Amino acid sequence: MTPRVLSGIQPSGNLHIGNYLGALGNWVKMQHDYESIFCIVDLHAITVYQKPEELRAKVREIAALFLAAGIDPQHSRIVVQSTVAAHSELAWLLTCVTPMGWLERMTQFKAKAAAQESVGDGLFQYPVLMAADILLYQANIVPVGEDQMQHLELARDIAQRFNSLYGETFTMPATRLPLVGARVMGLDDPTAKMSKSATGSGHAVALLDPPATIKKTIMRATTDSNPGVDFETMGPGVQNLLNIFQAFSDWTNDQMKAHFTGMRYGDLKKQVTEMTISKLEPIQKRYAEIVADPGYLEGIIRAGADAVRPTADATVRLVKERMGIYTETA
Ligand code: TRP
């Protein structure tokens, strides 16, 4: 059987080159080797307050960016989480088998809760909803970054607990991920991963940034005090710029070394800028075409939901049966 891949992305903040090189670009490359479901998780986004109009626009923007980046809607499913009610329904059912202690250990919850004046219960339940996303489709592979590994582990723990309480029901998603992308760091602070929620203007290159902005951001990136590129002693900022170039170009390590050794940082940044602009240009062009036709985009989102709903509903029905929840027998 073709393994099923599922991943999710929150419709908040701006998708950036870290998302592209670390996740989306990879999904595009490997989508035809798998049965793929890519979720836009709006129900996760509202675990912290979102302006309604912005959230509504963001979901469409991300769906359009998925398509613009090369997700093939004939093959892969783009699913807006809230349009398949089974996500919410399974999340509740799983909540009831999830010990609070497991959730209290989640480092992302602790970090996000600390930054919040009032913490919604949804933020606490967040990882259960994520487990529901995954288990609903019996996904085999869940490509996520390091920061989501604890949530993925939790999904496995929940599946295991459910299976042992009610009988074999859920497929265990793998924890070892064959699909690792580049880890792009912040351009202003190369010790932290590039983040969608960081607001500093020099932090990230957004996929929809115009060339002048891309140039400005990259030219201002943090480097180190070496006079030029030295692969032995370079700091994290230079390493990050080289990583970005390599991930876009697919050059080998040898090619990278031969080309960049000794290069001054001004020239390095210029080349990273040109490479980035040349790779984002076609995505931006397709994006503009896609959003010019809202009916097309809505059709893709509807088709994605329609395609996966039978599987999702079947899982919820099975889970309910196992738990003794009322289901019609006919
Ligand atoms: N929590 C993930 C993140 O913030 C997003 C997510 C939600 C997800 N549901 C998922 C990722 C299911 C993978 C699978 O990055």
Residues whose N, C-alpha, C, O or C-beta is under 5 A from the ligand:
A	BS01	LIG	L6 S7 G8 I9 Q10 V41 H44 M130 D133 V142 V144 Q148
